[in-house]
Amino acid sequence: MKVIRWILGRLIILLDFIFSPKPILRDKTSQDLVNTITNRYKLYQYYACPFCVKVRRFLRKESINIEFIDAKDEFHKKDLTQNGGMLKVPCLRVGSKKNQVKWIYESNEIINFISKEIKSI
C-alpha cells in the first residue's frame, strides 16, 4: 500500500507541475492589500496530498502568498494536533491581530474562506 501511495503522490506532483495554473495579475496596490490580509495565514499540508494540491493550485491561481508548513515535521505535527485539535491536512491557521487563532480544515472550506476574504479587493 505504501508503494502505491508513493507512486500516486509522485504522479499528483508531476501533473500539478505540468498543468500549473497561471496566476492572475493585480496592480501593486491590490496585491499588497491581498498580501497584508493573507500574511497571517499558514497552510499545514503534506506535499503530495491531493487536497493540499487543490488548495495550493487555488492559491497559485489567485496570486496569494502564504506560508506552507510541512505537517510531517514532528514539531509542526504536534502544533497542529494540540492547537488545531486534530492531525488532518490541509489545515489553514488564521491568526488575528487580537492574538486569536482560527483553524480551518477541509480544502473547500479553506478555499471559500480565502475567497471571501479577498473578494472585496
Backbone bond lengths (Angstrom), bond angles and torsions (degrees), N, CA, C in turn:
res aa  C-N    CA-C-N  psi(-1)  N-CA   C-N-CA  omega(-1)  CA-C   N-CA-C  phi
1 M - - - 1.457 - - 1.524 111.09 -
2 K 1.356 116.95 -38.16 1.456 120.05 179.37 1.517 111.32 -62.45
3 V 1.325 116.61 -38.14 1.462 120.88 -179.59 1.528 110.04 -65.03
4 I 1.315 116.82 -43.36 1.465 121.06 179.65 1.527 110.23 -63.47
5 R 1.330 117.47 -43.45 1.465 121.08 178.57 1.522 111.03 -63.76
6 W 1.329 116.25 -39.76 1.459 120.49 179.45 1.530 110.30 -63.71
7 I 1.337 116.77 -45.96 1.469 121.26 179.64 1.523 110.60 -63.28
8 L 1.332 117.27 -46.45 1.460 120.20 179.24 1.526 111.60 -63.13
9 G 1.325 117.01 -38.88 1.458 120.88 177.59 1.515 111.75 -61.11
10 R 1.334 116.53 -44.60 1.470 120.06 178.73 1.524 111.32 -66.26
11 L 1.316 117.31 -35.24 1.463 121.51 177.35 1.528 110.43 -65.76
12 I 1.320 116.82 -41.89 1.466 121.39 177.56 1.530 110.54 -61.36
13 I 1.322 116.40 -44.54 1.467 120.73 179.84 1.525 110.65 -64.02
14 L 1.330 117.29 -42.64 1.459 121.32 179.28 1.527 111.24 -62.64
15 L 1.320 116.92 -47.61 1.467 120.37 179.91 1.525 111.53 -64.34
16 D 1.320 117.18 -37.14 1.469 120.78 176.25 1.523 110.34 -62.78
17 F 1.320 116.77 -40.64 1.466 120.98 178.97 1.526 110.98 -66.54
18 I 1.314 116.94 -45.63 1.471 121.13 -177.12 1.527 111.70 -66.91
19 F 1.315 116.52 -43.02 1.461 121.14 -175.52 1.530 112.04 -107.10
20 S 1.296 116.01 39.04 1.463 121.86 -179.43 1.531 110.69 -63.71
21 P 1.332 118.16 131.58 1.471 119.74 -178.92 1.525 111.42 -71.94
22 K 1.307 115.03 149.72 1.463 120.70 176.99 1.521 108.71 -80.24
23 P 1.333 116.66 132.83 1.467 119.12 179.86 1.531 111.58 -72.77
24 I 1.332 115.43 147.24 1.452 118.96 175.88 1.523 108.45 -74.64
25 L 1.300 115.69 154.77 1.462 120.93 179.33 1.517 109.03 -107.06
26 R 1.310 114.95 128.37 1.459 121.32 176.36 1.519 107.83 -116.95
27 D 1.318 115.87 159.12 1.456 118.09 172.41 1.525 108.06 -69.05
28 K 1.318 116.42 160.97 1.468 121.39 -173.78 1.527 112.28 -57.30
29 T 1.314 117.91 -41.14 1.464 120.76 -178.91 1.521 111.34 -63.09
30 S 1.317 116.56 -45.13 1.473 120.68 179.59 1.521 111.03 -65.74
31 Q 1.340 117.06 -42.38 1.462 119.52 179.60 1.525 110.97 -65.68
32 D 1.318 117.06 -38.44 1.471 120.06 176.72 1.526 111.05 -62.76
33 L 1.330 116.57 -38.08 1.465 120.63 178.17 1.534 111.02 -65.98
34 V 1.337 116.28 -42.73 1.469 120.68 176.80 1.526 109.56 -61.54
35 N 1.320 116.98 -44.57 1.465 120.92 179.87 1.524 111.34 -62.80
36 T 1.318 117.45 -37.16 1.462 121.52 178.26 1.527 110.47 -65.14
37 I 1.323 116.62 -41.82 1.464 120.81 179.62 1.527 110.74 -66.64
38 T 1.324 116.73 -43.18 1.466 120.74 -171.79 1.526 114.12 -92.94
39 N 1.314 119.03 -0.19 1.467 119.23 -178.33 1.535 112.25 -70.47
40 R 1.292 118.24 -11.31 1.467 121.26 177.88 1.531 111.93 -99.92
41 Y 1.331 116.64 11.15 1.462 121.98 178.69 1.521 110.26 -98.92
42 K 1.335 114.85 144.58 1.465 121.91 172.55 1.515 107.20 -136.86
43 L 1.319 116.08 132.59 1.459 120.85 179.54 1.521 109.49 -105.63
44 Y 1.336 115.74 113.10 1.456 121.09 173.40 1.519 106.63 -82.19
45 Q 1.329 116.28 128.12 1.456 119.49 -171.77 1.515 111.73 -156.02
46 Y 1.334 114.62 163.69 1.459 123.30 167.19 1.521 105.08 -108.30
47 Y 1.298 116.69 138.44 1.462 120.51 -172.96 1.532 112.98 -60.90
48 A 1.322 118.31 -39.56 1.462 121.13 -175.55 1.526 113.89 -98.66
49 C 1.310 118.45 7.59 1.463 121.94 179.16 1.531 109.48 -71.52
50 P 1.330 119.07 126.23 1.461 120.40 -177.42 1.532 113.43 -62.21
51 F 1.315 118.28 -32.88 1.460 120.36 179.17 1.529 111.06 -73.79
52 C 1.330 115.94 -33.26 1.464 120.57 175.47 1.525 109.86 -68.69
53 V 1.332 116.24 -39.55 1.467 120.76 176.78 1.524 109.80 -61.18
54 K 1.310 116.58 -40.05 1.472 121.41 178.48 1.530 110.71 -58.64
55 V 1.330 116.85 -45.41 1.464 120.97 179.70 1.527 110.27 -67.69
56 R 1.336 117.45 -43.83 1.473 120.25 179.27 1.517 111.45 -62.02
57 R 1.324 117.93 -38.49 1.468 120.99 178.25 1.530 110.32 -64.32
58 F 1.327 116.93 -40.84 1.459 120.71 176.53 1.529 110.12 -61.13
59 L 1.330 116.10 -46.34 1.467 120.45 -179.25 1.531 111.03 -61.93
60 R 1.318 116.30 -42.25 1.467 120.63 178.84 1.530 110.31 -63.85
61 K 1.324 116.78 -44.96 1.460 121.64 -179.04 1.529 111.51 -62.24
62 E 1.332 116.56 -37.31 1.462 121.41 -178.04 1.532 113.38 -91.43
63 S 1.331 117.22 5.92 1.477 122.75 179.98 1.525 111.73 55.37
64 I 1.324 115.07 47.40 1.463 120.88 -179.82 1.524 108.09 -107.34
65 N 1.311 115.07 125.07 1.461 121.07 -178.53 1.520 109.40 -104.78
66 I 1.328 115.84 112.41 1.460 119.75 174.84 1.524 107.82 -132.17
67 E 1.312 115.11 165.20 1.456 120.53 -179.65 1.525 109.67 -81.30
68 F 1.336 115.64 132.92 1.465 121.83 176.12 1.520 108.46 -99.82
69 I 1.322 116.17 132.70 1.452 122.93 -179.87 1.528 108.18 -116.18
70 D 1.325 116.91 126.73 1.457 121.25 177.64 1.532 109.00 -78.29
71 A 1.311 116.02 110.99 1.474 121.08 -176.49 1.524 112.32 -74.27
72 K 1.323 118.30 -5.82 1.460 120.21 176.33 1.521 111.52 -78.66
73 D 1.320 117.17 -22.43 1.458 121.90 176.98 1.527 108.72 -64.23
74 E 1.316 117.36 133.05 1.467 121.79 -174.78 1.532 113.06 -58.36
75 F 1.326 117.52 -41.79 1.456 120.75 179.81 1.524 111.10 -62.34
76 H 1.330 116.17 -46.45 1.465 120.54 -178.67 1.525 111.72 -72.41
77 K 1.324 116.04 -32.96 1.463 119.99 176.40 1.526 109.91 -62.16
78 K 1.334 115.60 -43.12 1.463 120.79 178.93 1.531 110.67 -65.21
79 D 1.328 116.82 -42.38 1.465 121.55 178.50 1.527 110.88 -61.01
80 L 1.320 115.92 -45.61 1.466 121.02 179.67 1.519 111.20 -62.73
81 T 1.312 117.20 -43.30 1.460 121.55 -178.49 1.525 111.99 -68.88
82 Q 1.326 116.69 -47.62 1.469 120.24 -176.34 1.523 112.41 -72.81
83 N 1.303 117.61 -44.55 1.465 120.41 -174.42 1.523 113.34 -91.65
84 G 1.328 116.32 -36.12 1.458 119.81 180.00 1.513 113.11 -83.24
85 G 1.322 116.04 -25.50 1.454 119.57 176.99 1.506 114.79 106.12
86 M 1.341 117.95 -22.58 1.462 119.64 178.70 1.528 109.86 -158.82
87 L 1.306 114.87 156.98 1.457 121.21 177.52 1.520 107.44 -91.97
88 K 1.322 115.29 90.41 1.456 121.64 -177.70 1.519 107.60 -148.76
89 V 1.321 115.86 135.23 1.456 120.54 178.48 1.512 109.28 -125.74
90 P 1.310 117.93 154.51 1.458 127.51 -1.91 1.525 111.02 -74.12
91 C 1.311 113.78 152.64 1.457 120.85 177.29 1.524 107.96 -140.00
92 L 1.304 115.66 126.88 1.459 121.16 178.87 1.518 108.86 -100.79
93 R 1.322 114.85 123.11 1.465 121.06 175.59 1.515 107.05 -98.02
94 V 1.327 115.75 119.55 1.454 121.56 -178.61 1.523 107.94 -112.64
95 G 1.308 116.17 112.86 1.453 121.26 176.48 1.515 109.75 -92.14
96 S 1.322 116.85 150.17 1.456 120.16 178.60 1.516 109.70 -118.55
97 K 1.291 115.60 169.09 1.461 121.32 179.20 1.524 111.19 -67.80
98 K 1.322 117.50 -19.30 1.465 122.43 -178.74 1.527 111.54 -95.59
99 N 1.339 116.97 19.91 1.459 123.39 -179.90 1.525 113.25 60.66
100 Q 1.315 116.59 26.17 1.459 120.96 174.14 1.525 107.43 -98.57
101 V 1.318 115.37 143.23 1.459 120.15 -178.40 1.525 109.23 -122.71
102 K 1.312 115.00 135.76 1.466 121.61 177.37 1.524 106.90 -118.13
103 W 1.315 116.72 135.09 1.461 122.54 179.26 1.525 107.81 -112.15
104 I 1.317 116.49 123.28 1.467 121.42 -178.12 1.529 108.55 -117.56
105 Y 1.319 115.75 122.80 1.456 122.38 177.54 1.529 108.65 -104.54
106 E 1.299 116.15 167.59 1.466 124.78 178.82 1.529 110.87 78.96
107 S 1.302 115.87 127.37 1.461 121.69 -175.92 1.532 112.64 -60.44
108 N 1.317 117.31 -42.65 1.474 119.33 -179.01 1.526 111.76 -66.07
109 E 1.318 116.84 -38.44 1.467 120.09 178.30 1.524 110.85 -66.30
110 I 1.322 116.71 -38.95 1.469 121.11 178.35 1.522 109.74 -63.67
111 I 1.312 116.51 -47.42 1.471 121.04 -179.44 1.525 110.46 -62.95
112 N 1.331 117.74 -43.63 1.460 120.66 178.92 1.527 111.70 -63.74
113 F 1.324 117.14 -41.68 1.463 121.25 179.58 1.526 110.71 -61.70
114 I 1.314 116.92 -49.45 1.471 120.35 -178.73 1.521 110.56 -65.55
115 S 1.314 117.18 -39.54 1.474 120.54 178.54 1.518 111.43 -59.09
116 K 1.321 116.70 -43.88 1.461 120.65 178.64 1.516 111.42 -65.41
117 E 1.344 116.90 -37.51 1.457 120.90 -178.56 1.532 111.64 -65.66
118 I 1.322 117.36 -37.98 1.471 119.61 -176.00 1.524 113.19 -100.07
119 K 1.320 116.31 1.37 1.475 121.07 -176.03 1.521 112.04 -60.09
120 S 1.288 117.89 -36.23 1.460 121.18 -175.14 1.524 113.24 -74.91
121 I 1.314 116.92 -7.19 1.467 119.83 -177.19 1.502 111.04 -86.90
